[in-house]
Amino acid sequence: MQKKILLIDTNFSAKPIYDYLIKTGSEVYVIGGNQNDALAKSVKNYINLDYSDIFEVKTFIEKNTIDYLVPGGNDFSYKVCSIINEELCFYNIDSVEINEIINNKEKFRKVSTELNLHVPRIVETEKIYESLPIIIKPVDAYSGHGMTVIYDTNYSSSSIDSAIRLAKKNSKSQNYLIEEFVQGQLYSHSAFIVNGEIILDFIVEEHCTVNPYVVDTSRVVFDFDKNILNQIKNDITLLAQKLKFADGLVHTQFISNGQRFWLIEITRRCPGDLYSKLIEYSTGLPYAEFYARPFLNQRMDFSNIQINKKLCIRHTISQTNENYFSSLNFKLPICIEEFIPLTVTGDRVKSSPFSRIGVMFINTSTKREWDDIFQKLLSKQLYEIQCIETN
């Protein structure tokens, strides 16, 4: 009998996951409330349902005898799957308690302190001035929403109060966190774990050129410092074993200054903006497939996987100001492996992180070219976004 799979996500970044689910020969449903999302507009078994309505999602699952439940590329999708899994028991989805610990910054910091993990230090309110710079953030928000960095130059009691109000406004629980503002290069560590042990992992260098809290330019790092990498792997292993993570992906953002590192955020869902394709184009590994496998009760067997290192760059095209999009004007020729348009000429495009023009993957043949194009992206010299002028 044909198995039935429900994917909780309709965003364009979930397409590689969907593609693998279809390859299994199963009947695949996708669910989401935005009819303009990529999968909502294009797949046969789209269910127009806001998955924040847990009761309705469970009703659909039971009525249609769904065999497998798969989270998509956002934290709320995974949270919904965790809640449903508590009652209906699917495969390799963490409990609601574990999901809350790693997604609530305050709870995560508490566990991290118990395990002596490398995380930014919590700052008490009365010690703010002597701890500058600091960052004030909601305990349960993402993509930079509600975050404020306080330096020596902008410190005042009113700036602290404003930052706290902003953090609480962007927090569902109205709770905030004050911690030291660590500085260095942002990276991500993407690891597949089985029985609490890392069996394969990757390091990706990440940059935020448009919005200081939203990654838009990245590439796989093949020669990352082994000493720091081993410490990161040790931290993730300690956390995975302490919390008894289900088998699957553990995706972590961290900051490193070359000598030290700090874990910033950990998730169990698939990273967004087609991160899966960056790994696939750079290494040959079908990342989305191995992300999905544990949810289908399939083994993650990497024994026959050969990693082929390729010089690829992922870049999300976005903008700081809202306006009407016209076109892209490239300043030099490049080899684009794939371009995924997310808007068309005439669309009103919101500022990052609320909208994207497209995502592109750039191939390079030499390290020199790789570095040169990467630097041009960071300095915004590779292309120009043309806008339609309005009266």
ZALUMPA-445343 format. One record per residue (C-alpha): residue number from 1; residue in one letter; y, z, x. Coordinates in Angstrom, 3 decimals, padded with zeros to 6 digits. Example, Ala and Ser with C-alpha at 12.3 -4.5 7.8 and 13.67 -1.06 7.14 Angstrom:
REM ZALUMPA-445343
{1 A {-004.500 007.800 012.300}}
{2 S {-001.060 007.140 013.670}}
***
This chain:
REM ZALUMPA-445343
{1 M {000.000 000.000 000.000}}
{2 Q {003.484 -000.888 001.286}}
{3 K {005.423 002.139 002.537}}
{4 K {008.941 002.884 001.308}}
{5 I {011.821 003.922 003.582}}
{6 L {015.250 005.235 002.616}}
{7 L {018.071 004.790 005.153}}
{8 I {021.019 007.100 004.466}}
{9 D {023.837 004.861 005.745}}
{10 T {025.373 001.473 004.939}}
{11 N {027.805 001.184 007.871}}
{12 F {027.641 -001.808 010.245}}
{13 S {026.387 000.466 013.042}}
{14 A {023.237 001.186 011.030}}
{15 K {022.209 -002.481 011.027}}
{16 P {020.063 -002.280 014.215}}
{17 I {018.226 000.663 012.642}}
{18 Y {017.764 -001.300 009.415}}
{19 D {016.507 -004.331 011.351}}
{20 Y {013.735 -002.278 012.941}}
{21 L {012.773 -000.652 009.635}}
{22 I {012.375 -004.117 008.105}}
{23 K {010.137 -005.164 011.026}}
{24 T {007.662 -002.416 010.099}}
{25 G {006.788 -004.347 006.943}}
{26 S {007.958 -001.504 004.726}}
{27 E {010.163 -001.729 001.668}}
{28 V {013.543 -000.503 002.914}}
{29 Y {016.302 000.939 000.737}}
{30 V {019.819 001.787 001.929}}
{31 I {022.086 004.173 000.089}}
{32 G {025.842 004.721 000.182}}
{33 G {028.925 004.822 -002.008}}
{34 N {031.030 002.176 -000.242}}
{35 Q {030.182 -001.249 -001.669}}
{36 N {032.260 -002.914 001.059}}
{37 D {030.087 -001.619 003.909}}
{38 A {028.096 -004.200 005.859}}
{39 L {024.639 -003.238 004.605}}
{40 A {025.860 -002.621 001.070}}
{41 K {027.058 -006.228 000.876}}
{42 S {024.071 -007.854 002.520}}
{43 V {020.712 -006.173 001.860}}
{44 K {018.415 -006.591 -001.122}}
{45 N {017.648 -002.919 -001.814}}
{46 Y {021.155 -001.456 -001.720}}
{47 I {021.597 001.658 -003.850}}
{48 N {025.236 002.253 -004.851}}
{49 L {025.220 006.033 -004.749}}
{50 D {027.426 008.509 -002.920}}
{51 Y {024.892 010.426 -000.857}}
{52 S {027.013 013.569 -000.955}}
{53 D {025.433 013.977 -004.403}}
{54 I {022.267 015.616 -003.077}}
{55 F {020.698 016.015 -006.511}}
{56 E {020.990 012.289 -007.288}}
{57 V {019.597 011.322 -003.872}}
{58 K {016.593 013.630 -004.350}}
{59 T {016.081 012.222 -007.834}}
{60 F {016.034 008.696 -006.419}}
{61 I {013.578 009.708 -003.677}}
{62 E {011.160 011.335 -006.090}}
{63 K {011.431 008.601 -008.721}}
{64 N {010.757 005.856 -006.152}}
{65 T {008.146 007.809 -004.137}}
{66 I {009.945 007.355 -000.807}}
{67 D {007.630 007.901 002.178}}
{68 Y {010.164 008.150 005.010}}
{69 L {013.754 009.358 005.223}}
{70 V {015.984 008.029 008.043}}
{71 P {019.495 009.315 008.919}}
{72 G {022.071 006.736 009.967}}
{73 G {024.973 006.859 012.405}}
{74 N {027.156 009.676 011.097}}
{75 D {026.848 013.447 011.056}}
{76 F {027.045 013.787 007.285}}
{77 S {024.126 011.405 006.870}}
{78 Y {021.987 013.637 009.082}}
{79 K {023.182 016.745 007.233}}
{80 V {022.127 015.246 003.897}}
{81 C {018.715 014.401 005.347}}
{82 S {018.359 017.972 006.629}}
{83 I {019.110 019.437 003.206}}
{84 I {016.703 017.090 001.425}}
{85 N {014.026 017.635 004.063}}
{86 E {014.017 021.397 003.406}}
{87 E {012.506 020.730 -000.008}}
{88 L {010.752 017.369 000.237}}
{89 C {009.373 017.554 003.811}}
{90 F {009.771 014.305 005.717}}
{91 Y {009.267 013.700 009.451}}
{92 N {011.171 014.942 012.518}}
{93 I {014.392 016.033 010.852}}
{94 D {015.924 019.285 012.067}}
{95 S {016.412 022.155 009.641}}
{96 V {019.742 022.833 007.947}}
{97 E {020.174 025.909 010.161}}
{98 I {019.652 023.982 013.401}}
{99 N {021.883 021.144 012.235}}
{100 E {024.630 023.633 011.400}}
{101 I {024.377 025.282 014.833}}
{102 I {024.852 022.073 016.805}}
{103 N {027.531 020.609 014.502}}
{104 N {029.640 023.722 013.999}}
{105 K {031.649 024.155 017.196}}
{106 E {031.901 027.933 016.816}}
{107 K {028.155 028.415 016.278}}
{108 F {027.316 025.966 019.056}}
{109 R {029.540 027.851 021.507}}
{110 K {027.789 031.102 020.581}}
{111 V {024.304 029.716 021.278}}
{112 S {025.569 027.997 024.432}}
{113 T {026.901 031.292 025.742}}
{114 E {023.569 033.003 025.062}}
{115 L {021.750 030.282 027.028}}
{116 N {024.424 030.145 029.745}}
{117 L {025.012 026.446 029.153}}
{118 H {027.905 024.560 030.718}}
{119 V {030.542 024.563 027.953}}
{120 P {034.327 025.115 027.854}}
{121 R {035.370 028.759 027.754}}
{122 I {036.535 030.279 024.453}}
{123 V {040.124 031.564 024.630}}
{124 E {041.227 034.677 022.743}}
{125 T {044.531 034.385 020.872}}
{126 E {046.210 037.065 022.961}}
{127 K {045.252 035.246 026.188}}
{128 I {046.504 031.773 025.281}}
{129 Y {049.485 031.682 027.645}}
{130 E {047.509 032.660 030.735}}
{131 S {044.760 030.149 029.846}}
{132 L {046.883 026.990 029.469}}
{133 P {046.117 024.169 028.954}}
{134 I {044.073 024.854 025.825}}
{135 I {042.785 022.822 022.895}}
{136 I {042.854 024.027 019.301}}
{137 K {040.348 022.285 017.031}}
{138 P {038.564 022.642 013.681}}
{139 V {035.031 024.017 013.991}}
{140 D {033.634 021.266 011.774}}
{141 A {035.616 018.025 012.239}}
{142 Y {035.143 014.908 014.369}}
{143 S {036.960 011.921 015.915}}
{144 G {039.897 014.064 016.969}}
{145 H {040.895 015.072 013.447}}
{146 G {042.962 018.255 013.574}}
{147 M {042.880 018.670 017.362}}
{148 T {045.927 019.663 019.442}}
{149 V {046.237 020.147 023.199}}
{150 I {048.774 022.764 024.291}}
{151 Y {050.155 022.429 027.842}}
{152 D {052.774 024.436 029.723}}
{153 T {055.312 021.819 028.673}}
{154 N {054.787 022.093 024.902}}
{155 Y {053.840 025.763 024.628}}
{156 S {055.647 027.966 022.103}}
{157 S {054.645 030.311 019.327}}
{158 S {055.642 027.639 016.792}}
{159 S {053.515 024.966 018.520}}
{160 I {050.510 027.312 018.439}}
{161 D {051.080 028.057 014.747}}
{162 S {051.426 024.341 013.942}}
{163 A {048.225 023.533 015.858}}
{164 I {046.304 026.242 014.013}}
{165 R {047.585 025.036 010.636}}
{166 L {046.557 021.466 011.494}}
{167 A {043.078 022.586 012.600}}
{168 K {042.534 024.626 009.438}}
{169 K {043.781 021.751 007.283}}
{170 N {041.134 019.469 008.809}}
{171 S {038.322 022.020 008.533}}
{172 K {036.176 022.216 005.424}}
{173 S {035.628 025.894 006.173}}
{174 Q {039.282 026.394 007.250}}
{175 N {038.078 027.767 010.588}}
{176 Y {039.299 026.787 014.030}}
{177 L {038.447 027.292 017.686}}
{178 I {040.629 027.827 020.752}}
{179 E {039.078 026.893 024.093}}
{180 E {040.109 025.895 027.587}}
{181 F {041.084 022.251 027.859}}
{182 V {038.782 020.817 030.496}}
{183 Q {039.834 017.666 032.308}}
{184 G {037.773 014.925 033.886}}
{185 Q {035.886 011.784 032.933}}
{186 L {034.207 011.582 029.524}}
{187 Y {030.537 010.563 029.455}}
{188 S {027.635 010.596 027.045}}
{189 H {024.040 011.557 027.773}}
{190 S {021.546 009.969 025.389}}
{191 A {018.038 011.386 025.661}}
{192 F {014.749 010.987 023.811}}
{193 I {012.743 014.216 023.628}}
{194 V {009.134 014.999 022.777}}
{195 N {007.992 018.622 022.419}}
{196 G {011.312 019.826 023.800}}
{197 E {011.068 017.730 026.988}}
{198 I {013.246 014.752 027.941}}
{199 I {011.127 011.646 028.470}}
{200 L {013.873 009.041 028.875}}
{201 D {017.657 009.270 029.148}}
{202 F {020.830 007.307 029.897}}
{203 I {024.372 008.097 031.035}}
{204 V {027.307 006.153 029.598}}
{205 E {030.888 006.227 030.905}}
{206 E {033.319 006.433 027.990}}
{207 H {037.056 005.841 027.625}}
{208 C {039.595 006.259 024.832}}
{209 T {042.372 003.695 025.303}}
{210 V {043.893 003.640 021.803}}
{211 N {043.176 007.061 020.295}}
{212 P {042.741 009.926 022.810}}
{213 Y {039.781 011.304 020.818}}
{214 V {037.974 008.068 019.891}}
{215 V {035.797 006.188 022.385}}
{216 D {036.483 002.441 022.421}}
{217 T {035.349 001.246 025.880}}
{218 S {032.061 002.132 027.566}}
{219 R {029.315 001.076 029.959}}
{220 V {025.990 002.428 031.193}}
{221 V {026.140 004.224 034.561}}
{222 F {023.021 003.585 036.638}}
{223 D {024.017 005.610 039.725}}
{224 F {025.274 008.844 038.154}}
{225 D {025.222 011.933 040.399}}
{226 K {021.622 013.206 040.358}}
{227 N {022.565 016.857 040.862}}
{228 I {024.857 016.933 037.819}}
{229 L {022.363 014.870 035.794}}
{230 N {019.575 017.358 036.531}}
{231 Q {021.801 020.230 035.383}}
{232 I {022.651 018.360 032.174}}
{233 K {018.975 017.694 031.518}}
{234 N {018.209 021.367 032.136}}
{235 D {020.901 022.428 029.623}}
{236 I {019.640 020.016 026.956}}
{237 T {016.037 021.100 027.532}}
{238 L {016.969 024.785 027.206}}
{239 L {018.796 024.083 023.951}}
{240 A {016.029 021.854 022.569}}
{241 Q {013.380 024.484 023.244}}
{242 K {015.514 027.389 022.013}}
{243 L {016.289 025.661 018.710}}
{244 K {012.908 023.899 018.497}}
{245 F {014.411 020.438 018.079}}
{246 A {012.267 017.900 016.264}}
{247 D {011.128 014.963 018.394}}
{248 G {013.718 012.220 018.707}}
{249 L {017.189 011.505 020.009}}
{250 V {019.580 014.114 021.413}}
{251 H {023.010 012.597 022.044}}
{252 T {025.563 014.595 024.020}}
{253 Q {029.160 014.024 025.062}}
{254 F {030.302 015.793 028.203}}
{255 I {033.219 015.850 030.631}}
{256 S {032.746 015.873 034.408}}
{257 N {035.248 016.174 037.238}}
{258 G {032.692 015.158 039.851}}
{259 Q {031.740 018.702 040.812}}
{260 R {031.374 020.418 037.446}}
{261 F {030.617 019.374 033.887}}
{262 W {031.111 020.739 030.378}}
{263 L {029.097 019.883 027.266}}
{264 I {031.510 018.956 024.480}}
{265 E {029.433 017.828 021.525}}
{266 I {025.734 017.404 020.675}}
{267 T {024.275 015.415 017.788}}
{268 R {020.841 014.274 016.606}}
{269 R {021.993 011.162 014.736}}
{270 C {022.419 007.672 016.166}}
{271 P {025.827 007.211 017.849}}
{272 G {028.253 004.896 016.081}}
{273 D {030.072 001.664 016.966}}
{274 L {026.754 000.009 017.907}}
{275 Y {026.091 002.302 020.869}}
{276 S {022.457 001.332 020.373}}
{277 K {023.284 -002.280 021.279}}
{278 L {025.070 -001.209 024.480}}
{279 I {021.887 000.485 025.697}}
{280 E {019.780 -002.468 024.610}}
{281 Y {021.969 -005.097 026.292}}
{282 S {022.304 -002.987 029.466}}
{283 T {018.667 -001.940 029.893}}
{284 G {016.445 -003.984 027.596}}
{285 L {015.346 -000.851 025.711}}
{286 P {015.289 -001.293 021.899}}
{287 Y {017.277 001.915 021.409}}
{288 A {017.542 001.708 017.606}}
{289 E {013.775 001.289 017.330}}
{290 F {013.070 004.418 019.347}}
{291 Y {015.723 006.311 017.413}}
{292 A {013.959 005.389 014.151}}
{293 R {010.345 005.864 015.264}}
{294 P {010.125 009.693 014.930}}
{295 F {011.397 009.554 011.337}}
{296 L {008.540 007.160 010.537}}
{297 N {006.005 009.474 012.199}}
{298 Q {005.539 006.906 014.981}}
{299 R {005.040 007.782 018.645}}
{300 M {007.812 007.197 021.160}}
{301 D {005.740 005.572 023.890}}
{302 F {007.856 004.330 026.805}}
{303 S {004.919 003.620 029.125}}
{304 N {005.175 -000.152 028.678}}
{305 I {008.976 -000.272 028.681}}
{306 Q {010.584 -001.847 031.734}}
{307 I {014.248 -001.004 032.235}}
{308 N {016.183 -004.097 033.367}}
{309 K {019.659 -003.195 034.572}}
{310 K {022.382 -005.524 033.312}}
{311 L {026.156 -005.270 033.655}}
{312 C {027.372 -005.052 030.059}}
{313 I {030.511 -003.544 028.506}}
{314 R {030.983 -002.374 024.935}}
{315 H {034.512 -002.494 023.544}}
{316 T {035.756 -001.588 020.070}}
{317 I {038.971 -003.382 019.147}}
{318 S {041.369 -001.095 017.294}}
{319 Q {045.080 -000.304 017.215}}
{320 T {047.521 002.579 017.168}}
{321 N {049.677 001.279 014.309}}
{322 E {048.752 000.032 010.860}}
{323 N {049.590 -003.627 010.244}}
{324 Y {048.279 -007.007 009.049}}
{325 F {045.793 -008.583 011.454}}
{326 S {046.192 -012.204 012.507}}
{327 S {044.125 -012.989 015.628}}
{328 L {043.094 -012.049 019.170}}
{329 N {044.691 -013.746 022.153}}
{330 F {042.535 -013.465 025.299}}
{331 K {044.283 -013.628 028.681}}
{332 L {041.263 -014.773 030.700}}
{333 P {037.829 -016.258 029.996}}
{334 I {034.943 -013.818 029.512}}
{335 C {031.275 -014.071 028.561}}
{336 I {030.798 -012.395 025.187}}
{337 E {027.169 -011.544 024.455}}
{338 E {027.949 -010.602 020.866}}
{339 F {031.048 -010.105 018.738}}
{340 I {030.873 -008.230 015.434}}
{341 P {034.011 -008.888 013.348}}
{342 L {035.005 -006.044 011.065}}
{343 T {038.174 -007.591 009.652}}
{344 V {039.564 -011.056 008.898}}
{345 T {042.985 -012.653 009.188}}
{346 G {045.353 -011.169 006.634}}
{347 D {043.600 -007.824 006.314}}
{348 R {045.731 -004.711 006.547}}
{349 V {044.172 -002.768 009.406}}
{350 K {044.656 000.983 009.599}}
{351 S {045.204 002.817 012.872}}
{352 S {042.287 004.299 014.847}}
{353 P {040.015 006.040 013.896}}
{354 F {040.350 004.852 010.294}}
{355 S {039.763 001.157 010.964}}
{356 R {038.373 -001.295 013.543}}
{357 I {039.007 -004.985 014.094}}
{358 G {035.652 -005.617 015.731}}
{359 V {033.140 -004.654 018.399}}
{360 M {032.286 -006.889 021.337}}
{361 F {029.715 -006.797 024.111}}
{362 I {030.775 -008.484 027.346}}
{363 N {028.301 -009.738 029.938}}
{364 T {029.195 -009.955 033.625}}
{365 S {027.240 -011.467 036.507}}
{366 T {028.558 -009.343 039.394}}
{367 K {029.624 -005.740 039.829}}
{368 R {033.046 -006.908 040.946}}
{369 E {033.535 -008.834 037.710}}
{370 W {032.123 -005.874 035.745}}
{371 D {034.661 -003.495 037.309}}
{372 D {037.528 -005.974 037.000}}
{373 I {037.025 -006.634 033.271}}
{374 F {036.438 -002.946 032.598}}
{375 Q {039.740 -002.038 034.281}}
{376 K {041.571 -004.769 032.364}}
{377 L {040.248 -003.281 029.120}}
{378 L {041.396 000.186 030.168}}
{379 S {044.871 -001.093 031.035}}
{380 K {045.007 -003.267 027.865}}
{381 Q {045.386 -006.484 029.866}}
{382 L {042.343 -008.429 028.642}}
{383 Y {043.700 -009.524 025.243}}
{384 E {046.516 -009.076 022.763}}
{385 I {046.221 -008.335 019.060}}
{386 Q {048.379 -010.721 017.081}}
{387 C {049.772 -009.391 013.806}}
{388 I {051.341 -011.052 010.779}}
{389 E {054.995 -010.189 010.493}}
{390 T {056.104 -009.008 007.065}}
{391 N {059.572 -008.816 005.555}}
***
